[in-house]
Amino acid sequence: MGILSNISGKKAVKVFSKIGYQLDHQEGSHMILYSNSPGRPPLSIPNHKELAPGLLHSQIRRAGLSVEEFRRLLKG
């Protein structure tokens, strides 16, 4: 599988929280995260057991990270 496969929504939220995002609320099955840093857009992460790689990649870009930075945060 690829680099971004088999990552759950909850695991992705934990990674984004390491760079200053906080879970604000949930709308249906989507968790809405806001950043403490100005200029960073809110993120909408589905609360699924496995996120689609394309969706996760787009949220990583919106957060201002590269895939390599996300992977490093995921491991650490």
Backbone as a ProteinNet text record, in pm:
[ID]
protein_1_A
[PRIMARY]
MGILSNISGKKAVKVFSKIGYQLDHQEGSHMILYSNSPGRPPLSIPNHKELAPGLLHSQIRRAGLSVEEFRRLLKG
[TERTIARY]
82.8	0	87.4	24.9	99	128.7	193.7	237.4	119.2	9.4	-103.7	-220.1	-195.6	-305.9	-317.9	-435	-464.8	-446.6	-477.6	-473.3	-616.8	-652.1	-788.3	-803.7	-927.5	-955	-903.8	-920.6	-874.7	-723.4	-653.7	-507.8	-462.5	-531.3	-498	-518.6	-625.9	-651.8	-538.4	-488.9	-377.8	-253.1	-227.6	-111.3	-128.9	-245.3	-269	-265.4	-299.9	-294.1	-149.8	-54.9	86.5	137.2	67.2	110.3	15.5	-66.6	-147.7	-294.9	-342.2	-485.5	-555.5	-679	-758.8	-895.9	-945.1	-1079.3	-1178.7	-1260.5	-1358.4	-1494.3	-1540.7	-1670.3	-1680.2	-1790.2	-1814.6	-1949.7	-1952.4	-2076.1	-2100.4	-2195.2	-2216.9	-2095.1	-2034.5	-1916	-1786.4	-1793.6	-1674.3	-1631.8	-1503	-1444.7	-1388	-1422.2	-1379.1	-1267.1	-1152.5	-1035.9	-1003	-964.9	-919.9	-778.7	-701.6	-562.8	-547.8	-448.6	-413	-338	-273.5	-193.4	-282.1	-267.3	-346.9	-304.4	-401.3	-372.8	-388.3	-401.6	-421.8	-571.9	-615.1	-758.3	-808	-937.3	-992.7	-985.9	-981.8	-977.7	-1102.8	-1151	-1264.1	-1216.7	-1208.1	-1156.6	-1269.5	-1299.1	-1402.6	-1360.4	-1452.3	-1425.4	-1447.9	-1358	-1366.3	-1249.6	-1264.8	-1156.5	-1037.9	-1064.2	-957.4	-992.4	-903.9	-926.1	-876.5	-945	-899.7	-769.1	-668.4	-538.7	-548.1	-632	-645.1	-701.4	-800.8	-859.9	-757.9	-685.5	-585.5	-474.8	-434.2	-330.3	-375.1	-500	-549.1	-553.8	-588.7	-591.9	-450.3	-355.5	-215.5	-167.3	-200.6	-162.8	-229.7	-358.6	-431.1	-365.7	-311.5	-247.3	-107.3	-57.5	74.5	188.4	159	261	292.9	407.8	438.5	404.1	394.3	364.4	475.2	600.1	712.2	701.8	664.3	647.9	534.5	425.4	312.2	357	431.2	479.8	568.8	655.9	747.1	666.1	563.9	478.3	398	359.2	282.6	365	493.3	582	626.1	631.9	688	592.2
-117.9	0	124.4	236.9	361.2	423.6	537.5	609.1	652.9	693	749.3	651.8	524.2	429.6	380.8	336.5	278	374.4	501.3	598.4	635.3	623	655.2	805.5	849.7	990.2	1035.8	953.5	990	1001.3	912.1	919.7	1046.1	1082.8	1205.3	1327.3	1329.1	1440.8	1452.9	1341.1	1343.8	1405	1372	1428	1577.9	1620.1	1762.8	1841.3	1776.7	1846	1876.5	1801.8	1825.9	1955.5	2007.8	2132.7	2248.2	2230	2340.2	2336.9	2232.2	2221.3	2161	2205.9	2152.4	2111.8	2001.4	1956.8	2054.6	2116.6	2214.7	2148.8	2078.4	2010.5	1906	1833.8	1731.6	1757.3	1753.9	1767.5	1636.6	1559.2	1427.5	1340.7	1290.5	1206.7	1283.7	1416.6	1496.9	1574.8	1560.6	1633.5	1764.7	1875.5	2006.8	2055.5	2086.3	2131	2275.4	2352.2	2489.3	2501.4	2591	2610.1	2728.3	2719.3	2831.3	2937.9	2898.2	2990.1	3065	3195.4	3271.3	3236.3	3238.4	3210.5	3065.1	2976	2835.2	2808.4	2745.5	2720.4	2607.2	2604.6	2491.9	2364.8	2251.2	2121.1	2042.8	1963.3	1874.6	1731.8	1653.7	1517.2	1419.3	1328.3	1228.6	1133.7	1099.1	1006	863.9	820.9	688.5	603.6	472.6	381.8	394.3	428.3	445.1	561	659.7	775.8	747.4	803.9	793.5	871.4	814.4	882.3	1020.7	1038.2	1168	1273.6	1236.3	1329.4	1368.8	1271.5	1299.9	1388.4	1360.8	1440.9	1586.3	1607.8	1745.1	1817.4	1746.7	1808.6	1838.4	1753.5	1777.8	1906.5	1923.4	2045.1	2168.1	2156.6	2270	2312.1	2216.2	2244.8	2303	2304.9	2361.1	2264.5	2135.5	2033.2	1962.7	1897.9	1805.5	1665.1	1571.3	1433.2	1378.6	1415.5	1368.8	1423.6	1550.2	1607.6	1537	1508.2	1437.5	1299.4	1228.3	1093.8	1099.3	1201.4	1216	1241	1325.2	1351.5	1228.5	1149.3	1027.6	926.7	918.5	822.4	871.5	1004.1	1060.8	1091.3
0	0	0	-28.2	-38.2	96.9	89.8	208.7	294.3	231.5	304.8	321.9	307.3	320.8	465.1	499.3	630	746.8	725.8	834.9	869	996.3	1038.1	1056.2	1061.4	1084.3	1219.8	1322	1455.9	1461.5	1390.1	1386.6	1314.7	1207.9	1134.7	1223.1	1301.4	1392.9	1494.3	1545.1	1640.4	1577.4	1451.7	1383.2	1363.1	1316.9	1295.7	1426.7	1537.7	1666.8	1706.4	1654.1	1684.4	1622.1	1521	1458.2	1493.1	1595.5	1645.2	1610.8	1544.8	1517.1	1637.7	1661.5	1771.8	1719.7	1770.7	1735.8	1796.8	1713.3	1760	1781	1678.4	1688.3	1577.8	1579.8	1478.9	1414.5	1282.9	1206	1132.5	1179.5	1120.7	1147.3	1040.8	1058	1035.3	1021.6	995.2	1119.6	1153.2	1263.9	1208.7	1269.5	1223.9	1315	1254.3	1328.6	1292.1	1393.7	1373	1426.8	1365.8	1404.5	1497.8	1586.3	1673.1	1594.6	1485.3	1404.6	1306	1298.8	1201.1	1058.7	968.8	829.1	788.2	884.6	850.6	840.3	731.3	713.1	803.1	831.4	907	823.2	890.1	823.6	859.4	764.7	786.4	760.8	866.4	858.3	887.2	793.6	820.6	933.2	1017.7	1126.8	1074.7	986.6	925.1	972.8	960.8	998.5	903.8	778.6	680.5	588.6	581.8	496.1	355	257.8	119.6	106.1	41.1	29.7	-34.4	-135.1	-201	-108.5	-29.5	65.6	171.9	223.9	326.3	268.6	147	82.2	68.7	33	17.8	152.7	259.4	392.2	442.3	407.4	442.7	375.5	247.8	175.4	236.1	270.8	331.2	462.9	535.8	664	645.5	523	496	519.9	516.3	536.7	405.8	403.4	294.8	344.8	254.7	293	383.2	354.2	436	578.9	594	727.7	801.9	731.6	793.2	840.6	757	794.2	915.6	922.1	1036.9	1164.7	1156.3	1272.2	1310.6	1212.2	1237.3	1317	1285.6	1354.7	1491.5	1507.9	1631.1	1736.2
[MASK]
++++++++++++++++++++++++++++++++++++++++++++++++++++++++++++++++++++++++++++

